[in-house]
Amino acid sequence: MRKIKAFCFLAAITIIVSYTGGALAAEVTKVNVSKGHVYIDAGKETGFIMGADVCFYSVEGATIACGTVRQTSAARATVKVKSREAKLIKRGMTATFPSAAAD
């Protein structure tokens, strides 16, 4: 039951974001390459909830890596990516939902 509620909440957030056309974006504040953890400056208040897919983009707009939110608070979130991909992510890069970047 708990997983169903989480899935419905995530689906509702995705629909709202795609309907409003607003791209919720965050900035990378820290990267732990050995663990594959990327820390961003946005959390639950901006829609980065646990289990949400997040992609990281370079300044030019190219996709660097994608991962899932593993830990979140009101103002921060931790995203898990592969260690090899974490090497390519630098502080200041943009993090957003994959569907929001396509708009």
C-alpha positions in Angstrom: 0.0 0.0 0.0 2.9 2.3 0.8 4.5 1.8 -2.6 1.2 2.5 -4.3 0.8 5.8 -2.5 4.4 6.8 -3.4 3.8 5.9 -7.0 0.6 7.8 -7.2 2.2 10.9 -5.6 5.1 10.7 -8.0 2.7 10.3 -11.0 0.7 13.3 -9.8 3.9 15.5 -9.5 5.0 14.4 -13.0 1.6 15.3 -14.5 1.5 18.7 -12.8 5.1 19.5 -13.9 4.3 18.5 -17.5 1.0 20.3 -17.6 2.3 23.6 -16.2 5.4 23.4 -18.4 7.5 24.6 -15.6 11.0 23.1 -15.4 12.0 22.5 -11.8 15.7 22.8 -11.8 18.3 22.5 -9.1 22.1 23.0 -8.9 24.7 20.5 -7.9 26.4 21.5 -4.6 28.6 18.5 -4.0 29.7 15.2 -5.6 30.9 12.1 -3.8 32.5 10.1 -6.7 33.4 7.0 -4.7 29.8 6.4 -3.6 28.1 7.9 -6.7 26.2 10.4 -4.6 25.3 13.8 -6.0 24.0 16.5 -3.7 21.6 19.1 -5.0 20.2 22.3 -3.5 16.5 21.4 -3.9 14.3 19.0 -2.0 10.7 18.0 -1.3 9.4 21.6 -1.6 10.4 21.7 -5.2 9.3 18.2 -6.1 12.5 16.2 -5.7 10.9 13.3 -3.7 12.4 9.9 -3.0 12.4 7.6 -6.1 12.1 10.4 -8.6 14.4 10.3 -11.7 16.8 13.2 -12.1 19.1 14.0 -14.9 22.2 16.2 -14.9 23.0 18.6 -17.7 26.1 20.5 -18.8 26.2 24.2 -19.3 25.5 23.6 -23.1 22.5 21.5 -22.2 23.9 18.0 -23.0 22.8 15.1 -20.7 25.7 14.0 -18.5 24.0 11.3 -16.3 20.7 10.3 -14.8 19.9 8.8 -11.4 17.3 8.4 -8.7 16.7 10.5 -5.5 17.8 8.3 -2.5 17.5 10.8 0.3 15.6 14.1 0.6 14.8 16.9 3.0 12.8 20.1 2.7 15.7 22.0 1.0 18.2 19.3 -0.2 18.3 16.0 -1.9 20.9 13.2 -2.6 20.8 11.5 -6.0 22.5 8.1 -6.7 24.3 7.7 -10.0 26.9 5.3 -11.3 30.4 6.0 -10.0 31.7 6.4 -13.6 29.0 9.0 -14.4 29.6 10.8 -11.1 33.2 11.6 -12.3 31.6 13.7 -15.1 29.3 15.7 -12.8 30.7 19.0 -11.5 29.5 21.6 -9.0 27.2 24.1 -10.5 25.7 21.8 -13.1 21.9 21.7 -13.6 19.7 18.9 -12.2 16.1 18.5 -13.4 13.5 15.9 -14.2 14.0 14.2 -17.6 10.5 15.1 -18.9 10.9 18.8 -17.9 14.1 19.1 -19.9 12.5 17.8 -23.0 10.1 20.8 -23.1 
